[in-house]
Amino acid sequence: MQIMADFSRGLLSVLKVTVSSMLYRYPYRTSAEGLHSDWGNIGKDIESVIGRLEVAAHDE
């Protein structure tokens, strides 16, 4: 049940970010642009970790 509570809080925080205006300033014009950039960075981090795990699994 804790997973669902954490998921719900995370979802609400995303909605709060998209609603607030001018949360991100330079270099982003809107909070949506900033959020898009953040998710892109998160995606790159996840790909990097998956790549490292695959290499580690292959070496074993």
NUBA-963416 format. One record per residue (C-alpha): x, y, z. Coordinates in pm, whole numbers, padded with zeros to 5 digits, always signed. Layout:
% residues N
XYZ;...
END
This chain:
% residues 60
+00000+00000+00000;+00293+00233+00061;+00382+00212-00309;+00039+00344-00407;+00061+00629-00155;+00406+00727-00285;+00285+00703-00644;-00015+00925-00567;+00202+01186-00397;+00441+01182-00692;+00156+01222-00939;+00017+01516-00743;+00357+01683-00735;+00381+01655-01115;+00039+01815-01149;+00143+02097-00917;+00453+02164-01128;+00258+02178-01453;-00001+02415-01306;+00234+02669-01152;+00344+02941-01388;+00702+03054-01431;+00840+02781-01206;+01126+02745-01449;+01281+03060-01574;+01595+03075-01782;+01649+02881-02013;+01289+02755-02012;+00994+02968-02111;+00737+02753-01932;+00727+02492-01660;+00631+02236-01926;+00961+02295-02108;+01152+02256-01783;+00963+01939-01697;+01031+01800-02044;+01400+01865-01998;+01399+01706-01652;+01232+01389-01784;+01484+01376-02068;+01767+01388-01816;+01600+01120-01605;+01563+00901-01914;+01932+00939-01995;+02023+00844-01638;+01802+00535-01652;+01956+00427-01983;+02302+00468-01835;+02219+00257-01531;+02056-00014-01744;+02365-00023-01965;+02591-00065-01663;+02369-00342-01523;+02373-00524-01856;+02753-00506-01871;+02781-00629-01513;+02539-00916-01582;+02727-01010-01897;+03062-01017-01711;+02933-01264-01453;
END
